[in-house]
Amino acid sequence: MSLPAPSFRDPAGCCCVFDGRVLRFVTAEALPEFENFLQTDCARKFTAAKKLVPSRKLNETEIAKLRGTPGLKTIFAAQKTVAVFEHERISFQNFPHEWPPEMLWAAGKLTLELAQAALTDGFCLKDATPNNVLFCGGGPVFIDALSFERRNPHDPLWMAHAQFVRTFLLPLLANRRWNLQPAEIFTTRRDGIEPEEIYRFCGALEKFSPRTLSLVSIPTWLSRKTNPDNEKIYQPHLLADAKKARFILESLFKRVERQLDSLKPPAKKKSGWSGYMETHSYGDPAFAAKEKFVREALQEFKPARVLDAGANTGHFSALAAQSGAEVVAVDLDAACAGAIWNRARKEKLNILPLAVNLARPSPALGWRNNEQASFLDRAAGSFDGVLMLALIHHLLVTERIPLEEILRLAYQLTNQLLVIEFIEPQDAMFRRLTRGREGLHASLDAAAFERACAPHFEIVRSLALPGTQRRMYCLSKRKGGAG
Amino acid sequence: MTILAYVDPGMGALVWQTVVAAFVGFVFYLKETRRWIVNMFLKIFRRGQKPQDAGLKIPPAEKVEAETDVR
């Protein structure tokens, strides 16, 4: 069993995953506030709505048992822990650098809703980052219940406002304006993007547009004019009138909400792949046969968790979700992942869409690469079924991944079922991708594909799609196969 | 009270938030003054006659209570 890597930024406590359990260690100083917050109407309401992760306080016997565990001894000592809470585990961890902008927007909306609701109960959100949110069952869940602290009723400012701007509003603004994806921001920046960075991208006129002016230009100009050694800026500006302080804070939340609403990603975004379902090369009989094949495989194996790799706009992810599976749908195109998100929300499907390129999956990130696990570390062995439909030629030709490697990855990802579509080099799309390099794949045919599958999978059935150079395979993972 | 906030509050953003807060604080006083004047008139009219007869609208009792609630 590997030692847990606890979070470490919050002085009020830390959180770690240990033995499949999510444990939150709380210090003596923070415990009363934390427990008070969990008793508030806000916490109860959001927990009941599955928007705030449920927390259960462990009793003394349970804590004593954990204290004796070698991996947790250091955490107990370092944190001066007095209480441990267990949170419900989110089935598939996901991070802002894998979300399409639509999900970043939804995470921002939830963060703001919680900040506003907590205000009514006399609490304030002390940090406002997308890292406090995970997506589960098609919706965002706020996971850091320790982020709330008792608010000074005379304080009119929200210290986490700048962080909310950096991690939600500015990435969404950059996405709308320059099509910059969350992955391009959050892979290299934990705390979002600074107004000064966006300011450099803006043209002369754009710096004065209403949205840019208040989010980017004025903060940039003010930070240039302000003496960075002036500590007075960061000291609390308490007002004598608590009612006035609250009025100011409520007005700030309303303003931020309006800004967030104005940055909502458009419902239908176009990209190189978002129109694939309308422009693909299948005739109606071939597509119907493919759909029937996938549906039958799902009915036969009944996978509880499915990974749809190269999901495009999620047609087959929806099919898997409708069969009762919990689906993680990945596609390299964030516009496609966004389209899946919109569809899943509309049809209430249990699909988690992620903008992940299987050929360059998200790496482990954070301090010592230990804060956010890599996509493959999270995905390996997490699925009972994997769909790889109309994907293999992109990996073979565009990414130059050997066939054996693709099948080895599929073997690591699935516990049981693999539905894969084999595309002959004579296929029109395959030829379009090879661009004169047909010789590289001259030896590839169905027989070679089946030979490559043999060490890892048993062929349950296969079907040639009528009128195409494509063949569907339903494969079952060999126990003790050559992984 | 111990403040455990540990995030970077920004510099320009925090100064801007303070400036806007000062402006909103001024708006708050305008609203309060307006409400005080309205209440004063209401009191005057209540002494003499029913305000409805004088063509004045009275804010619902619950609303007045909620607005004056100080946390």
Interface residues (C-beta under 8 A of the other chain):
Chain A: R9 D10 P11 A12 E29 A30 G122 K126 D127 A128 T129 E149 R150 N152 P153 P156 L157 W158 M159 A160 H161 A162 Q163 V165 R166 D191 P195 S214 I218 P219 T220 W221 L222 S223 R224 T226 P228 I233 Y234 P236 H237 L239 A242 K243 K244 R246 F247 I248 S251 L252 R255
Chain B: M1 T2 I3 L4 A5 Y6 V7 D8 P9 G10 M11 G12 A13 L14 V15 W16 Q17 T18 V19 V20 A21 V24 G25 V27 F28 Y29 V70 R71
